[in-house]
Amino acid sequence: MGKGSLSEEDIKAQYITPAVTDAGWDLKRQVRMEYAFTAGRIILRGNMTARGRKRRADYVLFYKTNVPLAIIEAKDNRQPVGAGLQQAIEYAKALDISYVYASNGDAFVEQNLITGEVRELALQAFPSPDELYRRYLRDKNISAAEEQVMLEPYYYVPQYKTPRYYQRIAINRTVDAVARGQERILLVSATGTGKTYMTFQMIYRLWKSGLKKKILFLADRNVLVDQTMSGDFKPFGGKMIKVQNKNLDSSYEIYLALYQQLTGENGEETFRQFQPSFFDLIVIDECHRGSAKEESAWRKVLNYFSAATHIGCTATPIETQDASSFSYFGEPIYEYSLKQGIDDGFLAPYKVIRIGLDKDLEGYRPEDGKIDTYGNEIEDREYNVKDFDRTLVIDDRTRVVAAKITEFLQKTDRMSKTIVFCIDIEHAERMRQALIQANQDLYAQNHRYIMRITGDNDEGKAQLENFIDEESPYPVIAVTSKLMTTGVDAKMCKLIVLENNINSMTEFKQIIGRGTRLLEEYGKTYFTIMDFRNSSRLFADPAFDGRPEVVIDLDQDDPVDDPEAGYPEPEGGDDGTRENPPGYGSGVGNNTDDGEQEKPRKYYIGDVAVTVLSERVQYVGQDGKLITESLIDYTKKNILQHYARLDDFLRSWSQAEKKQAIIDELQERGVWLDAVRAELGDNELDDFDLICHLAYDKPPLTKLERAEQVKKRHYLYQYSDIAQQVIEGLLNKYANDGIKEIEDTKVLMLKEFAQMGSPMKIVKAFGGKEAYLKAIQELKNEIYYA
C-alpha cells in the first residue's frame, strides 16, 4: 500500500511519530498528541446547551512541562508537505509557541515565528529537544540568570490542577518579565478565568527560584484575602500570614493584607514598620479599584515599597481622568477576555432577558399637587428610569420586579443562586421585602432563602461565604447594591438581576463577571441576566470586550456630549465605610432652620400601578454581541452554513457510515434538533426529516411512516427466519427511538432481541459480523430511500 492511500492517522503513526521519537523526544514526558487546548464553546439556546468542537493540535512538543517549544500539524500524503503550516501557525499564535512544523510524511516544513525563517527538513533531520531549546534561548536572547527562573516548574502534587493554555501563557510571560527586570506589570484576565490561581503560580515560581523572597499580596476586601488563603494559596502553609493587627511580624515570607490595615484607620500608616526595601514583590489584586488612582491609599503603600516589583491583576483595567491602570503598570503583558473565555468553553455563556416596564419606557409625571406616602408634595416634573428608586419610589414597580424574578425562578429552578443588584442599600431592603412577599412558601421553610447582603448588614455579610459555597443551598437570593460587584467568587450564580442604573463599563463588566464561572459538575453551564434598566445596552459598546480608552483632558470651552451626565452615583456606599445619607429608610424630609420642610431624599408613591410592556430574550453570539433570534431561525441558519444546498446534505447523509456522526457534528455547530422538536411540539419526526423540513422546506415524514414504507416495499422478505425478525425489530426500534439506536452495535443486547437469541447467534444468522453490518447499512438506505 503506497503513501498516497494512507490516512492522516496512518501518516502520523508510520512516519511523523517515529521521526519525532528518533530525534530524542520522549513520548510520555515531552510529546502531547491530539492536544486539545480549548474545552469547546458551550452553545446556548433556550434552556439547552451543547459543547462545540475543541481546538486540537496534532502534536505539541514540550522541553519542560512549562516550556512548550513546537507544534506539528500533519496531513495525508495526497497534500503538499507544507499544507498544515498555516493551521500550525494559527495554533502557535494562540499557544504562544515559537516553532511550527507541517508534514505529509515525506518531510517537514519548519517556520521560526521569532525570526520568520522558513525551511524544509528531511524526516530524519527533525531537531532534538536540546537542539531546539538552545535555539530558543538564542533566538529569545535569554540570559543564564533568566533561564534559571524560566525553568522553575509550576507547583504540582498528584491530583492538583495544571494550568490551562492561557494561564500558562500569563504565568510564563509574567515570570519571564520579572526575571528580565521589568518592575511594573499588568495582567488582564476576565472574571472566572482563575486569576488567583495564576497569581499563586507566579509567586510560587519566583519565590522557589529565589528571585523574590518577601512577597505581599494586596487586596481591598477581607473576603478576597480569606478566599485566597483558604483556596489557591493554601500550599504556602506556614510561610504565609494574613496581616491583621498593627504589630507586623517580619518572620514570614508571604504576606496577605488589606491596604486599609496597612494604612491604618487614623492615618498611622502601619506599613512604615517595615523598611521600604522589605518586600521584593507586591501583587495587587483587583488593581482597578484603587491602585490606579494617584492619590489613593493604595498608592501610599505602593510608593513606599516602590523598589519592589509591582504586578497588577484585574479583569477590568480602568482609564479615567482620575485613574489609569496603564499609566501606572504599563501595557498589559497578557490579556484574556470574556469573549475568548466563552469561545474557548472555559466561561459560561449567557442569555439576557430584557424587560420593559411602562413607567420606565413612557416616564411618569405626577398630577398637580400629588402627595406621596409621607405627606410630601412631589416635585412636578417628568420622572424616568434614572429617577426610580433614586429620587422617586413607586411601590408597585418594586412588586412587579420581584414578581418577574420569582416567575423566572418558578419556571426554571427556585433554588438557583441569584444576585439582585439594586440602586442603594435602602432599595435593596425594599426589594428583599418584596421578594419575601412573592416567595412566602420557601422563605417560611428557611429564612435564609432571601438575604440582603450589603455593607451595613452584619447578618447578611455573615452569609456571604454560604452564598459563595457551591455545597451550601442557602442563601439562594442575595439582594445587594455594591458589595458583591467585584471579587465575590460565586461559582453557582445562575441569575443576575440588573435593577440598578449602570453607567460605568468597569462596574458593568464586574457585575456580569459574577455569573461567568462554569461548574458543570453541579449543573451550571450558563447563566441568565434579567435586565430591568436597559443596562445590557452596554454589551453593544465596543469597550465591553475591548481596551478602555485613555481619557483626554478637555478645556472648559471644549464641547462634551455625555448622555449619562447629570446622574451622579448616590451618596453612601455599600462597603460599610460611609454613613447612609439623610432620609435613609424614610421619605420624611427634615426641617430647615426657618421651620420649612426641605425636600426629602426620596418620594414614595403607593397608588400608581406598573405593568410589563415588553419582554425579549437575547443570546450572546459568536462575535460576542447580543442577538435576538428564534430557535428555528437559528437552527436553519446553522444547517445552511454547513450544507448550503439540499444536494450537499443528501450526499453527506447517504455516504455517512453512521448517520449519528452528522447529527453530532451539527450539534457541535449549535443545531439542537431535540430543542426544535420540543418547540414544535412534535417528537415523532426523524432527525433527517427535521433537517430537510427546516432548512430546505421539504415535507417531513414521521419515523413510523418511514418504517411502514420499508415494510410495504417487502424489503423484509429477502431475509428468512431469525434475520427477518431482527430487521423487523430494528425497524420498530427506529420508529420508536430513531436512527441512533439501530446504529449502536449494543442494540442486540436489548431485551426485545434477547428472545431471538444471543447477539452472536443473531449475527451468525446474517452470515457473520461483516454481513450483519452490511445488512444494517442497507436497512438505513431503505429507510431514507428517495
C-alpha positions in Angstrom: 0.0 0.0 0.0 1.5 3.3 -1.1 1.7 6.5 1.0 -1.0 8.2 -1.1 -3.6 5.7 0.1 -2.8 6.2 3.8 -5.0 8.2 6.1 -3.7 11.1 8.1 -3.6 8.9 11.2 -1.5 6.3 9.3 0.9 9.0 8.2 1.3 10.1 11.8 1.8 6.6 13.1 4.2 5.4 10.4 6.3 8.5 9.6 5.8 11.6 11.8 5.8 10.0 15.3 8.9 7.8 14.5 10.7 10.9 13.2 10.0 12.8 16.4 11.0 9.9 18.7 14.1 9.2 16.7 15.1 12.8 17.3 15.1 12.1 21.1 11.7 13.4 22.1 10.1 11.4 25.0 6.6 10.4 24.1 5.5 10.2 27.7 7.0 13.4 29.1 7.6 15.8 26.2 5.1 15.0 23.4 1.3 15.7 23.6 -0.6 14.2 20.7 -4.1 15.3 19.8 -3.5 18.2 22.2 -6.9 19.8 23.0 -6.2 23.3 24.4 -9.8 24.5 24.5 -12.9 22.9 26.0 -15.3 23.7 23.1 -17.7 26.6 23.3 -20.9 26.0 25.2 -23.7 26.8 22.7 -26.9 28.0 24.4 -30.4 28.1 23.1 -33.5 28.1 25.3 -32.5 26.2 28.3 -30.4 23.7 26.4 -26.6 23.7 26.0 -24.2 21.6 23.9 -20.4 21.7 23.6 -18.9 22.9 20.4 -15.7 21.4 18.9 -12.4 21.6 20.8 -9.4 23.1 19.2 -6.7 20.4 18.8 -3.1 20.4 17.7 -1.8 17.2 16.2 1.5 17.4 18.3 2.7 19.9 20.9 6.4 19.4 22.0 7.5 20.5 25.5 11.1 20.9 26.6 9.8 21.0 30.2 6.2 20.9 31.4 6.1 24.7 31.4 8.2 25.3 28.3 6.3 24.3 25.1 8.6 24.7 22.1 6.9 23.4 18.9 3.7 22.4 17.2 3.4 19.8 14.4 0.4 19.6 12.1 0.0 16.5 10.0 -1.8 16.0 6.7 -2.2 12.9 4.5 0.3 12.3 1.6 -2.1 13.5 -1.1 -1.5 17.0 0.2 1.8 19.1 -0.1 4.3 18.8 2.7 3.5 22.3 4.0 -0.3 22.1 3.7 -0.7 22.2 7.5 1.7 25.1 8.1 -0.9 27.9 8.3 -3.1 25.9 10.7 0.0 25.2 12.8 0.8 28.9 12.9 -2.7 29.8 14.0 -2.4 27.3 16.9 1.1 28.5 17.8 -0.1 32.1 18.0 -2.8 31.1 20.4 -0.5 28.9 22.5 2.5 31.3 22.5 4.8 28.8 20.8 7.7 29.8 18.7 8.4 26.9 16.2 5.9 25.3 13.9 6.2 22.3 11.6 4.0 20.7 9.0 4.4 17.3 7.4 2.7 14.9 5.0 5.0 12.0 5.8 7.6 13.0 3.1 9.5 15.7 5.0 8.9 18.7 7.4 8.4 22.4 6.7 9.6 24.4 9.6 8.8 28.1 10.4 10.5 30.0 13.1 8.0 32.5 14.4 10.6 34.5 16.2 12.9 35.2 13.2 10.4 34.4 10.4 12.8 31.9 8.7 11.1 29.0 6.8 13.0 25.9 5.6 12.3 22.3 4.6 13.8 19.4 6.6 14.1 15.7 5.9 12.2 13.4 8.3 15.5 12.3 9.9 16.6 15.9 10.4 13.9 16.8 12.9 15.7 18.8 15.8 16.3 17.1 19.1 14.9 18.7 22.4 18.2 20.1 23.4 18.9 21.5 19.9 15.6 23.2 19.7 15.8 24.5 23.2 19.3 26.0 22.6 18.0 27.7 19.5 15.0 29.1 21.6 17.4 30.6 24.2 19.5 32.2 21.4 16.5 33.5 19.4 14.9 35.0 22.5 18.2 36.3 23.9 17.6 34.7 27.3 20.5 35.0 29.8 21.6 32.3 32.1 20.0 34.1 35.1 16.7 34.4 33.3 16.9 30.8 32.2 17.2 29.6 35.8 13.9 31.4 36.7 12.2 30.4 33.5 12.9 26.7 34.1 11.5 26.8 37.7 8.5 24.4 37.4 4.9 25.0 38.5 3.7 23.9 41.9 2.2 20.4 41.4 1.2 17.5 43.5 -0.9 14.5 42.4 -4.5 15.5 41.7 -3.6 19.2 41.7 -4.8 21.2 38.7 -2.5 22.1 35.9 -2.6 25.4 34.0 -4.9 25.9 31.0 -3.1 27.2 28.0 -4.0 30.9 28.6 -3.0 30.6 32.3 0.4 29.1 31.3 1.0 32.0 28.9 0.1 34.6 31.5 2.2 32.9 34.2 5.2 32.4 31.9 5.1 35.9 30.4 4.9 37.4 33.9 7.7 35.3 35.4 9.9 35.9 32.4 9.3 39.7 32.6 10.2 39.7 36.3 13.3 37.7 35.5 14.3 40.3 32.9 13.9 43.0 35.5 10.6 44.6 34.5 9.3 46.5 37.5 5.7 47.2 36.7 3.5 44.5 35.1 -0.2 44.4 34.3 -2.2 41.2 33.7 -5.7 41.4 32.4 -7.9 38.3 32.5 -11.7 38.0 32.6 -13.5 37.2 35.8 -13.8 33.5 36.3 -10.6 32.6 34.4 -8.5 31.8 37.5 -6.5 35.0 38.2 -5.8 33.9 41.8 -4.5 30.5 40.6 -2.3 32.3 38.1 -1.1 34.7 40.8 -0.2 31.8 43.1 1.8 30.0 40.4 3.6 33.3 39.5 4.5 33.9 43.1 5.5 30.3 43.7 7.9 30.1 40.8 9.5 33.5 41.6 9.8 32.5 45.3 11.1 29.0 44.7 13.7 30.3 42.2 15.0 32.6 44.9 14.5 35.7 42.8 11.7 37.1 45.1 11.9 36.2 48.8 9.5 38.6 50.6 6.1 39.0 48.9 3.0 41.0 49.6 -0.5 40.1 48.2 -2.6 43.3 48.5 -6.4 43.4 48.3 -9.2 45.7 49.4 -11.7 43.3 50.9 -11.5 40.7 53.6 -13.4 38.1 51.5 -10.7 38.3 48.8 -7.9 37.7 51.2 -9.7 34.9 53.1 -10.8 33.1 49.8 -7.2 33.3 48.6 -5.6 31.9 51.8 -8.1 29.0 52.0 -8.0 28.3 48.3 -5.2 28.7 45.8 -2.6 30.0 48.3 -3.0 27.0 50.7 0.2 25.3 49.6 2.2 28.2 51.1 1.1 26.9 54.5 3.4 28.1 57.4 5.3 30.5 55.1 2.2 32.7 54.8 0.4 35.2 57.1 -2.6 37.5 57.0 -1.8 40.9 58.4 -4.5 41.6 61.0 -3.1 44.0 63.6 -0.8 46.9 63.9 2.2 44.9 65.0 3.7 43.4 61.9 5.7 40.1 62.2 8.7 40.2 59.8 9.5 36.4 60.1 7.1 35.3 57.3 7.8 35.2 53.6 4.3 35.6 52.0 2.1 38.3 53.4 -1.6 38.9 52.6 -3.1 42.2 53.6 -5.9 44.7 53.1 -4.5 48.1 52.2 -6.8 49.6 54.9 -4.9 47.6 57.5 -1.5 48.7 56.3 -2.5 52.4 56.0 -4.4 52.4 59.4 -7.8 53.7 60.3 -6.5 57.1 61.6 -3.7 57.5 59.1 -1.0 55.9 61.3 0.5 54.2 58.3 1.3 50.8 59.8 3.2 49.8 56.7 6.1 52.0 57.8 7.0 49.4 60.4 8.8 47.6 57.5 11.8 49.1 55.8 11.0 50.4 52.2 13.2 47.6 50.8 11.4 44.8 52.9 9.3 43.5 50.0 10.7 42.2 46.8 7.4 41.7 45.1 3.9 43.1 45.5 0.9 41.6 43.8 -2.2 43.9 43.7 -5.5 42.0 43.3 -8.4 43.8 41.5 -5.9 46.6 40.9 -8.5 48.7 39.0 -10.2 49.5 42.3 -7.6 51.7 44.0 -4.0 51.5 42.9 -4.8 53.2 39.6 -5.6 56.4 41.4 -2.6 58.6 42.1 -4.0 60.0 45.4 -5.4 56.7 46.7 -4.4 54.9 50.0 -3.2 52.1 47.8 -0.6 54.4 46.3 0.8 55.3 49.7 1.7 51.7 50.2 3.0 51.1 46.7 5.0 54.3 46.6 6.6 53.4 50.0 7.6 50.0 48.7 8.5 51.4 45.2 11.7 49.4 45.0 9.7 46.1 44.8 8.3 44.7 41.6 4.6 45.5 41.3 2.2 43.1 39.5 -1.4 44.3 39.0 -4.2 41.8 38.2 -7.6 42.8 37.1 -10.5 41.8 34.7 -11.2 45.5 34.1 -8.3 47.9 33.7 -9.5 51.4 34.2 -8.7 54.6 32.2 -10.4 57.8 33.5 -9.3 61.3 34.2 -8.6 60.4 37.8 -7.2 56.8 37.5 -5.1 54.9 35.0 -4.1 51.3 35.2 -1.9 51.6 32.1 -0.2 54.8 33.2 1.0 53.0 36.4 1.6 49.5 35.2 2.2 49.9 31.5 0.7 47.9 28.7 -0.7 44.5 29.7 1.7 41.6 29.5 -1.2 39.4 28.5 -4.9 39.8 28.0 -7.6 37.1 28.1 -11.1 38.4 27.5 -14.6 37.3 28.4 -15.3 36.7 24.7 -12.2 34.5 24.4 -13.2 32.6 27.6 -16.7 31.9 26.2 -15.3 30.9 22.8 -12.9 28.5 24.3 -15.5 27.0 26.6 -13.9 27.9 29.9 -16.5 30.5 30.8 -20.3 30.2 30.9 -22.3 31.8 28.1 -25.3 33.9 28.9 -28.7 34.9 27.7 -30.3 38.3 28.5 -34.0 38.8 29.3 -34.8 42.5 28.8 -37.9 43.6 30.5 -39.6 46.9 29.7 -41.9 48.4 32.3 -44.5 51.0 31.3 -43.3 53.7 33.6 -39.7 53.1 32.6 -40.4 53.3 28.9 -43.1 56.1 29.0 -42.0 58.0 32.0 -44.1 59.2 34.9 -45.4 62.7 35.7 -47.3 63.3 38.9 -50.6 65.2 38.7 -50.6 68.7 40.1 -50.3 68.7 43.9 -49.6 65.0 44.2 -48.8 64.0 47.7 -46.5 61.0 48.5 -47.0 58.4 51.2 -45.3 60.6 53.8 -47.3 63.7 53.0 -44.6 65.4 50.9 -45.8 67.2 47.7 -44.0 65.6 44.8 -42.0 67.9 42.6 -43.8 68.4 39.3 -41.5 67.0 36.5 -41.1 64.0 34.3 -39.6 61.1 36.1 -37.9 58.2 34.2 -35.9 55.0 34.9 -32.9 57.0 36.1 -35.0 58.6 38.9 -36.8 55.4 40.1 -35.6 54.3 43.5 -33.0 57.1 43.5 -35.3 60.1 43.9 -38.8 58.6 43.5 -40.0 55.2 44.6 -43.1 53.5 43.1 -44.1 50.7 45.3 -45.8 48.7 42.6 -42.7 48.9 40.4 -40.7 47.0 43.2 -43.5 44.5 43.4 -43.6 43.8 39.7 -39.8 43.4 39.5 -39.9 40.9 42.4 -42.8 39.1 40.7 -40.9 38.7 37.4 -37.8 37.4 39.2 -40.0 34.9 41.1 -41.8 33.9 37.9 -38.5 33.1 36.2 -37.2 31.0 39.1 -40.5 29.1 39.2 -40.2 28.3 35.5 -36.6 27.2 35.9 -35.3 26.3 39.3 -36.3 28.1 42.5 -33.0 27.1 44.2 -30.8 28.8 41.5 -28.3 31.1 43.2 -29.4 34.7 42.3 -27.9 38.1 42.8 -30.2 41.2 42.6 -28.2 44.5 42.1 -30.1 47.5 43.4 -29.6 51.3 43.4 -28.6 51.6 47.0 -29.0 49.9 50.4 -32.5 51.2 51.0 -33.6 50.0 47.6 -32.1 46.6 48.4 -34.1 46.3 51.7 -37.3 47.1 49.9 -36.5 44.6 47.2 -35.8 42.0 49.9 -39.2 42.5 51.4 -41.0 42.4 48.0 -39.2 39.1 47.2 -40.1 37.6 50.5 -43.8 38.5 49.8 -43.5 36.8 46.4 -41.8 33.7 47.9 -43.5 33.2 51.2 -43.5 29.4 51.0 -39.8 29.0 50.6 -38.9 31.8 53.0 -41.1 30.1 55.6 -39.1 26.9 55.2 -35.8 28.8 55.6 -35.4 32.5 56.3 -32.0 32.5 54.6 -33.8 31.8 51.2 -33.6 35.6 50.7 -30.9 37.7 52.3 -29.8 41.3 52.0 -26.0 41.2 51.7 -24.9 44.8 52.0 -22.0 46.6 53.8 -24.2 47.9 56.6 -25.8 44.5 57.4 -23.8 42.1 59.6 -26.3 39.3 59.4 -26.2 39.4 55.6 -22.4 39.7 55.4 -22.1 36.7 57.6 -24.0 34.7 55.0 -21.7 35.7 52.1 -19.5 32.6 52.5 -22.5 30.4 52.4 -23.8 32.1 49.3 -20.4 31.5 47.6 -20.2 27.9 48.7 -21.5 25.6 46.0 -22.3 22.9 48.6 -24.5 25.3 50.6 -28.1 25.6 49.4 -28.7 28.9 51.3 -28.9 31.8 50.8 -30.5 31.4 47.4 -31.3 35.1 46.5 -28.8 37.7 47.6 -30.0 41.3 47.3 -27.2 43.8 47.2 -26.1 47.2 45.7 -22.3 47.5 45.6 -20.8 44.9 48.0 -21.0 42.0 45.5 -20.0 43.7 42.3 -16.4 42.5 42.4 -14.2 39.8 43.9 -17.0 37.6 45.1 -16.4 34.1 43.7 -20.0 33.0 43.4 -19.5 30.0 41.1 -23.1 28.8 41.3 -24.7 32.1 40.4 -27.2 31.3 37.7 -29.3 34.5 37.6 -28.1 38.1 37.7 -30.8 40.8 38.0 -29.9 44.3 36.9 -32.1 46.7 38.9 -29.5 49.4 39.1 -28.5 52.2 36.7 -25.0 51.3 35.4 -23.1 54.0 33.6 -19.6 52.6 34.3 -18.3 50.0 31.9 -15.9 48.8 34.6 -18.8 48.2 37.0 -20.9 46.5 34.3 -18.1 44.1 33.4 -17.5 43.3 37.1 -21.2 42.6 37.7 -21.5 40.4 34.6 -18.4 38.5 35.8 -20.3 37.3 38.9 -22.1 34.7 36.6 -19.3 33.7 34.2 -17.9 30.8 36.2 -18.6 27.3 34.9 -19.4 24.5 37.3 -20.6 21.7 35.1 -20.4 19.0 37.8 -23.1 21.0 39.6 -25.2 21.6 36.5 -24.2 25.2 35.8 -23.4 25.5 32.1 -24.8 29.1 31.5 -26.3 32.0 33.3 -29.2 34.4 32.7 -29.1 38.2 33.0 -32.5 39.8 33.8 -32.3 43.5 32.9 -34.9 46.0 34.1 -32.8 49.1 33.5 -31.6 48.7 29.9 -28.1 48.2 31.3 -27.5 45.4 28.8 -27.2 48.1 26.1 -23.5 48.2 27.2 -23.0 44.8 25.6 -23.1 46.6 22.2 -20.4 49.1 23.3 -17.1 48.3 21.6 -15.5 48.9 25.0 -17.3 45.9 26.6 -14.8 43.4 25.4 -12.1 45.8 24.4 -9.5 48.1 25.9 -10.6 51.2 27.8 -9.7 54.3 26.0 -7.3 56.8 27.7 -9.2 59.8 28.7 -8.3 63.1 27.1 -8.4 66.2 29.3 -10.7 68.9 27.8 -10.6 72.6 28.3 -13.6 74.2 29.8 -14.6 75.5 26.3 -14.4 72.1 24.7 -17.8 70.5 23.8 -18.9 67.4 25.7 -21.6 65.0 24.6 -22.4 62.8 27.7 -25.9 61.3 27.7 -25.3 60.0 31.2 -24.3 63.3 32.7 -26.4 64.8 35.5 -26.9 61.4 37.3 -24.1 61.0 39.8 -23.8 57.9 41.9 -25.9 58.1 45.1 -24.2 59.1 48.3 -23.4 56.3 50.8 -21.6 53.2 49.7 -22.3 49.6 50.1 -19.0 48.6 51.8 -19.9 49.8 55.2 -17.4 52.6 55.3 -19.7 55.5 54.9 -22.9 56.6 56.7 -26.2 56.4 54.9 -27.4 59.8 53.6 -30.2 61.8 55.3 -33.6 60.2 55.0 -32.4 56.6 54.7 -35.3 54.3 55.0 -37.8 57.2 55.2 -39.5 59.6 52.9 -39.9 62.2 55.6 -37.9 65.4 55.0 -36.0 67.4 57.6 -37.0 70.8 58.9 -34.8 73.8 57.9 -33.7 76.5 60.3 -36.7 78.7 59.3 -39.1 75.8 60.1 -39.9 74.9 56.4 -39.9 71.3 55.3 -37.0 70.5 53.0 -37.3 68.2 50.0 -36.9 64.5 51.1 -34.2 62.4 49.6 -36.9 60.2 48.0 -40.6 60.4 47.3 -42.6 57.2 47.9 -45.8 56.5 46.0 -48.1 53.7 46.8 -51.1 54.3 44.5 -49.5 54.1 41.0 -49.8 50.9 39.0 -46.9 49.5 36.9 -47.2 46.9 34.2 -44.8 45.0 31.9 -44.9 46.3 28.3 -42.2 44.2 26.7 -40.0 41.1 27.3 -37.5 39.7 24.9 -34.7 37.1 25.1 -31.3 37.6 23.6 -28.3 35.3 23.4 -24.6 36.1 23.1 -23.4 35.4 19.6 -20.0 34.1 18.5 -19.0 37.7 17.8 -19.7 38.5 21.5 -22.7 40.6 20.6 -26.3 40.0 21.7 -28.6 38.6 19.1 -32.4 38.2 19.0 -33.3 35.2 17.0 -35.8 32.4 17.2 -34.5 28.9 17.8 -35.9 27.7 14.5 -34.3 30.5 12.5 -31.0 30.0 14.3 -31.1 26.2 13.6 -31.9 26.8 9.9 -29.1 29.3 9.5 -26.5 26.9 11.1 -27.6 24.0 8.9 -27.3 26.1 5.8 -23.9 27.3 6.8 -22.6 23.7 6.8 -24.8 22.4 3.9 -25.7 25.2 1.6 -27.8 23.0 -0.7 -30.1 20.1 -0.2 -27.9 18.0 -2.5 -24.9 18.7 -0.3 -26.7 17.4 2.8 -28.2 14.3 1.0 -24.8 13.4 -0.4 -23.2 13.5 3.0 -26.1 11.7 4.7 -26.0 8.9 2.2 -22.2 8.5 2.3 -22.0 8.6 6.1 -21.3 5.2 7.6 -23.1 6.4 10.7 -25.9 8.9 10.4 -25.4 9.9 14.0 -22.0 11.3 13.2 -23.7 14.0 11.1 -26.1 14.8 13.8 -23.3 15.1 16.4 -21.3 17.3 14.0 -24.3 19.6 13.5 -24.9 19.7 17.3 -21.3 21.0 17.7 -22.3 23.9 15.4 -25.3 24.8 17.5 -28.0 22.6 15.8 -30.2 21.1 18.5 -32.8 19.1 16.9 -34.3 17.9 20.3 -34.8 21.5 21.3 -36.5 22.3 18.0 -38.8 19.3 18.3 -39.8 20.4 21.8 -40.6 23.9 20.4 -42.6 22.5 17.5 -44.3 20.0 19.9 -43.6 17.1 17.5 -41.3 14.3 18.8 -42.1 11.9 16.0 -40.0 13.5 13.3 -36.8 11.8 12.3 -33.6 13.9 12.5 -33.3 13.6 8.7 -36.8 14.9 8.1 -36.5 17.7 10.6 -33.3 18.9 8.9 -34.8 18.7 5.4 -38.0 20.4 6.6 -36.3 23.3 8.5 -33.5 24.1 6.1 -34.9 23.1 2.7 -38.7 23.3 3.2 -39.3 19.6 2.4 -42.5 18.0 3.7 -41.4 15.7 6.6 -42.3 12.1 7.4 -42.5 10.6 10.9 -40.3 7.8 11.9 -43.3 5.4 11.9 -44.2 6.5 8.4 -40.7 5.7 7.2 -40.7 2.3 8.9 -44.0 1.4 7.4 -42.9 2.4 3.9 -39.9 0.0 4.2 -42.3 -2.8 5.2 -44.7 -2.0 2.3 -41.8 -2.4 -0.2 -41.5 -6.0 1.1 -37.8 -5.3 1.9 -38.0 -7.7 4.9 -38.8 -10.8 2.7 -35.3 -11.1 1.3 -34.4 -12.4 4.8 -35.6 -15.5 6.4 -36.2 -16.8 9.9 -34.2 -15.0 12.7 -32.7 -12.4 10.3 -36.2 -11.2 9.2 -37.3 -11.0 12.8 -34.2 -8.9 13.7 -34.7 -6.5 10.8 -38.4 -6.0 11.7 -37.4 -5.5 15.3 -34.8 -2.9 14.2 -37.4 -1.1 12.2 -39.7 -1.0 15.2 -36.9 0.3 17.3 -36.2 3.0 14.7 -39.9 4.0 14.7 -39.8 4.5 18.4 -36.3 5.8 19.1 -34.6 7.0 15.9 -31.6 6.0 13.8 -29.1 6.3 16.6 -30.4 3.2 18.3 -30.2 0.9 15.4 -26.6 2.1 14.6 -25.4 1.1 18.0 -24.0 -2.4 18.0 -25.2 -2.9 21.6 -28.8 -2.8 20.3 -28.8 -6.6 20.0 -28.3 -6.9 23.8 -31.7 -5.2 24.5 -34.5 -7.4 25.8 -36.7 -7.2 22.7 -33.9 -9.1 20.8 -33.0 -11.5 23.6 -35.9 -13.8 22.7 -34.4 -14.1 19.2 -31.2 -15.4 20.5 -27.8 -14.2 21.8 -26.0 -11.4 19.8 -23.6 -14.0 18.5 -26.4 -16.2 17.3 -28.2 -13.2 15.6 -25.0 -12.1 13.8 -24.4 -15.7 12.7 -28.0 -15.8 11.2 -26.8 -13.0 8.8 -23.7 -14.9 7.9 -21.2 -13.2 10.2 -20.4 -9.7 11.5 -19.5 -8.2 8.2 -22.8 -9.4 6.6 -24.7 -8.1 9.6 -23.1 -4.7 9.3 -23.8 -4.7 5.6 -27.5 -5.5 6.3 -27.7 -2.6 8.7 -26.3 -0.2 6.1 -28.8 -1.5 3.5 -31.6 -1.1 6.0 -30.6 2.6 6.6 -30.6 3.2 2.9 -34.1 1.7 2.6 -35.3 3.9 5.5 -34.1 7.0 3.7 -34.9 5.8 0.2 -35.9 8.6 -2.2 
